[in-house]
Amino acid sequence: MQNTISINNHLRTPSVKDLMSGKKTVKKLTPDFFEKVLDQELELKRNFSIDNLQVLVDLYSMAIEYYSSIEDSKFRDYQNRLNMLLSHPNILKKMNDYAKSNI
């Protein structure tokens, strides 16, 4: 599978110049990204499931990777959100319950 980057929501193969320079290519966040994050945070609060948790973790990870790649300090906000989410007592209990039920 080839690496791709997003420019104005169009995927393209990285240029030879990008590959030769070792430049890391990261997909841009979609215009509705922040709405997706908010919707997923609310969905997780209303209806906890491992799938909903994974979607939110993936969204946070995308934001961390994107903001880190452009050297924007917003990546710390998403790191904090991810850390708080995964260390929240209710989430830990539900993850533990899920793990026990799938042994």
C-alpha positions in Angstrom: 0.0 0.0 0.0 1.4 3.4 -0.9 1.6 6.3 1.5 -0.8 9.1 0.6 -1.2 12.7 1.8 -4.3 14.8 1.8 -4.3 18.2 0.2 -7.7 20.0 0.2 -9.3 16.6 0.9 -7.7 15.1 -2.2 -5.3 12.2 -1.6 -2.1 12.1 -3.6 1.1 10.1 -3.5 4.0 11.9 -1.8 6.4 13.6 -4.2 9.8 12.2 -4.8 11.2 15.4 -3.2 9.1 14.6 -0.1 10.4 11.0 0.0 14.0 12.0 -0.6 14.0 14.7 2.1 12.5 12.2 4.6 9.5 14.6 5.0 6.8 12.9 7.0 3.5 13.1 5.2 0.4 13.4 7.3 -3.2 13.7 6.3 -4.8 17.0 7.0 -7.8 17.1 9.3 -11.1 17.3 7.5 -13.2 20.4 7.8 -15.7 18.6 10.0 -13.0 16.9 12.2 -13.8 18.9 15.3 -17.5 18.2 14.9 -16.7 14.5 14.6 -14.6 14.7 17.8 -17.4 16.4 19.7 -20.1 14.0 18.4 -17.9 11.0 19.4 -17.2 12.4 22.8 -21.0 12.8 23.4 -21.8 9.4 21.9 -19.3 7.7 24.2 -20.9 9.4 27.2 -24.4 8.3 26.1 -23.5 4.8 24.9 -20.2 3.4 26.1 -18.8 0.6 23.9 -15.3 -0.5 23.1 -16.0 0.5 19.4 -17.0 4.0 20.4 -14.0 4.3 22.6 -11.7 3.1 19.8 -13.2 5.7 17.4 -12.5 8.5 19.9 -9.0 7.2 20.6 -8.3 7.1 16.8 -9.6 10.7 16.4 -7.4 12.0 19.2 -4.5 10.1 17.8 -5.0 11.7 14.4 -5.1 15.2 15.9 -2.0 14.5 18.0 -0.1 13.3 14.9 -1.3 16.2 12.7 -0.6 19.0 15.2 2.7 17.5 16.2 3.8 17.3 12.5 3.1 21.0 12.0 4.7 21.8 15.3 1.5 23.3 16.7 1.1 23.1 20.5 -2.5 21.9 20.1 -1.2 18.4 20.1 -0.7 18.7 23.8 -4.4 19.4 24.3 -5.3 16.1 22.5 -2.6 14.2 24.4 -4.2 15.5 27.6 -7.6 14.5 26.4 -6.4 11.0 25.5 -4.6 10.6 28.8 -7.7 11.8 30.8 -10.0 9.5 28.8 -7.9 6.4 29.2 -7.2 7.1 32.9 -10.8 7.9 33.9 -12.0 5.5 36.5 -15.3 4.7 34.8 -13.5 4.0 31.5 -10.9 1.8 33.2 -13.7 -0.2 34.9 -15.7 -0.6 31.7 -12.5 -1.6 29.8 -11.7 -4.1 32.5 -15.3 -5.5 32.5 -15.0 -5.9 28.7 -11.7 -7.7 28.9 -13.1 -10.1 31.6 -16.1 -10.9 29.5 -14.0 -11.7 26.4 -11.6 -14.2 28.1 
